[in-house]
Each structure stands twice: as C-alpha cells, then as structure tokens.
C-alpha cells in the first residue's frame, strides 16, 4: 500500500493546476517547499507578506491566470491581508495558502494561533479549512475553482500544520485534472435581451460604451473593438479598463472621472464589466445625460443595477456577450442594407476627449525645476514602447501620469491601487510579479515617494531573483494628495510632509540595484536608458514640484460638498 505525505499531496495538486511560481515568505512551510520543488515549482521569496500578495496579484493581472502565495500562520496571514484586499477590489484570481495551528493545539493559545478564516471573510470569495489529509487535493482544486470561475477573485486555503505531516493511502487522495472539475465555458447573455440591446444601440443618436476591468479579465478586447467599429460607437473606460481599447484608436474616448467623460451626452450607454461606484456614480451626476438609457452587462449578476438603476441588464461574460451583440447588430445591418458611418456625435466625442486630454496633461512640456510631474509622465510614456508594461502606484503621480500613458494593448498598463481601495505601496511587488510572468517585457514602476518606501525592501527581492524592474520615484517630499487636500480645504498641513534629504537612489544601490538622481527634465529619458541598460533592478529618484495639483486633488473638495448635500436631503 503506497503511502504519501500531506505536503506531497499539496505539491502535486499545485503542479496539477499548472502552477509554475509561488510568491512566499518563509515560516512553517518547509514540508510544502520540498514537495513543490520536487514538482519543479519555483519560489520567489520576499521580504513582507503584503508584498507576497501584491506580487501574486501582479502575476495574475499580467497573465489572466491565478497567482499563488504561501505564508505562515498567524502574523504571516495577518500581514498578507492588505495585499489580498487589493486583489479582491481588483477582481484578481489569487490563491493564498497559509498554515495554521495543529489540531491538537487549537484553542490553547499556541504560537501563531489565529483564525484567518474570519479575518479574510470580507476580502475573499472562499475560505477553505481541510480537516483531513486525504482531502487536501480536493481543497486545492476547490480553491482554484473559486478563484478562476465567474467573477475572478482571491481565495484563502488555511491548512492545519499537522495535516502536512501525516501520511495516507495514495489511492484515498486522488488528484483530479482541472478540466474534470471546472468548466472553461463562458456564460452567454439571454438572446432576446441581447437583440434588444443591439437594437437600442443601433437606433440611438448618441450611443456610447463604458468599460471596466471585466473586459480585460474576460480577454474581450478584440471583441470590444470589433463591436465598436461595426456600429461606430465611441468607447470610454474606467481606470480598471485602460488598455481594453487602444488609447490611440479613433473610437477611444479616453477615461471617465468624477465629473468628466467624453461620452457624457450618450442617450444609450452600454456599460460592460464596470462597477458604478463612487467615481462613476456618486459625484455631481453630470457624467450622464438626463435621458440616458443604460444597458449593464456583467458576469456578476449582483453588480447589475447596483448603486444606479439600469434599463436593461444582461448577465453574462463580456467576451461572450460582445460576440452576441456583434452578430445581432450585423444581422440587422445586413437585412437593412445599411452601413454605420461616423456621425457628428462621434466627432463631438473626439473633440471633447481631446479637450479633456489637453486639460489633464497641461504642463507636460514644462522644463521647470523641480520637474513638473506631468513632464515626468510624458518622458516615461514616450520612452516605453510596445514591449513594455507600466505599473502605477501612488496618489498624485498616478493621476498625473495615467492620462499621458497610451496603453495600446491589454495588460500593458497595470493599476496597483486595488481598484477603488486606493491601496498604496504595491507597485514594486506588482512589478516583480509581472516580470516573473512576462520576463521578456520591460517593466517600469512609477510611484510616489510615500508609496515607494512602503515596500522598498522588495528591491532586495528583485536583486536576488534577477527581476529587472525600473522604479521611477516622483519625489516631491510629501504625501501629495493629502497635503493638497489640506491646502484646498484650509486645514493644517499635518503629517503630510516628508524629508527632503533622503536619497532613494542610494538606498537602491545599498541593496545591489542601480540608482540615479534626476533633477532635470531633459535627463529623464537618458536616465531611463541607463537604468534598463544596467541589467539590474533600478531606482530613479526624480525630484518633482510639490506644488502641482492633479485633477484628483479636487476630489476632497468635491467629496466634502457632496456629503454635505447628501445629509441635507
């Protein structure tokens, strides 16, 4: 009778899921490490558990496949939670594995005893706690099923440590191939509702499309572009959907914000894979025309009609429904013998989009000193080509650079903020995860000086594992968005000012990376060239102007007035 250890079952089950890399920080994990290494799985060992989760999220966002983490019990699981929360808000499939107190010590106050399942309840799709060694393969499979099926998201597999040490009959713990326990089929929309939606969009005078990250997770960019081109409909994106349509596409209407959007006047709006949360729904309300009819498409039915009433809801996968919409629309056009042409509405959207872009990027040609952060964004964006991925972290610098970067392919722009969570400090580990998934891509992380130090120790991880990421620090010596909010609202500038004397390039050099101080705008591109040519992880400490406000800085003023108005009602 062949016997097998629990740790071996976990390693084989992970290999069965085609896991190639696990991001980890060591602890009571040695048995699983041995088993995974025997299966050819590599480990990227990191310096903080939050970063472990961030790296796995970056890996997932770069590939569309689950990223995997592994941490120890107690403080390991506690530290990882912030990164898993960011994955939750980003709808990223992350399988987080942690150990926990052996059964025989449960409830006795053992070292690292902590009930992670309760703590992770609000930020995971599923939490598994196996109670017998023979069920370990089943639990691993279930974790991947939850993470990768439907609306993607993180899960937690909490394994009591003693289950890894026990041996069981191999026949009692079968490992089943993924295609036998989960489906890759896409849910299509109700055909009658799809036809109705297509007719509304064909009959509309001012049709528009608004996309979110659901387009990217579905892999629906080609279908989106084909549909938009067939009907000559302009497309705007929430920040999570950037890259879903090329920024230089003639029908791309750019981003939407609290009170701007080039398709604001649409009379029929197809919102697909996007949440109507604060930025899209709670502001002044002038993002939408009074007569707008909203068609909402989402793989998560509970998002349809959430926060904002809709006129037509279609439950389905973005790629599948866009395929249906294209077929329905083209069938109608063939029957009528008509072709859609560019309308005055589309020309007007283009004009508004250009006006918004000019406003958001004004100052990008400035040669002032300290460097205008918009100029920094312009230089970085122009330097990076189609073989690159940009990762955005931080507050103000995120708002300054994002409009300047043209994302012309899916997953070339990665937002490390965890969607609406506003999670800071994930940029460097995100970059490590992306570089692990896409080793042939140039990876640049653009971050603020405040966000940079939250996980700067991961430069050591990048050096040890030879993951060349180039980190561009917009160093304005402050928590910019907070300080500007204080200034705009006439508050004291408390707890928002950082040191002017810190040299982040020297910090990087101390960890074995390349470092360079940049004080002139004309030196940004040459510094980037030298950083990438070094072959090392690199940090450019770019001194930027602390007085330049972004459009996001006015959010505090807007939010305060909105809250006051809500309470008056």
Secondary structure, DSSP 8 states (H G I E B T S, - for coil): --EEEHHHHHHHHHHHTT--EEEE--STTHHHHHHHHHTT-EEEE-S-HHHHHHHHHHHHHHHSS-EEEEE-TTHHHHHHHHHHHHHHHTT--EEEEEEE--GGGTTTT-TT---HHHHTGGG-S-EE---SGGGHHHHHHHHHHHHHSSS---EEEEEEHHHHH-EEEGGGS----GGGTS--------HHHHHHHHHHHHH-SSEEEEE-THHHHHT-HHHHHHHHHHHT-EEEE-GGGTTSS-TTSTTEEEE--SS--TTTT-SEEEEES----HHHHTS-STTS-TT-EEEEEESSGGGTTSSS--SEEEES-HHHHHHHHHHHHHHHHHHHT------HHHHHHHHHHHHHHHHHTTTTT---SSB-HHHHHHHHHHH--TTEEEEE-SSHHHHHHHTT----STTSEEETTTGGG---S-HHHHHHHHHHH-TTSEEEEEEEHHHHHHSTTHHHHHHHTT--EEEEEEE-SB-HHHHHHHHHTT----S-B--SS--HHHHHHHTT-EEEEE-SGGGHHHHHHHHHHT-S-EEEEEEB-TT---GGGGHHHHHHHHHHHHHH-
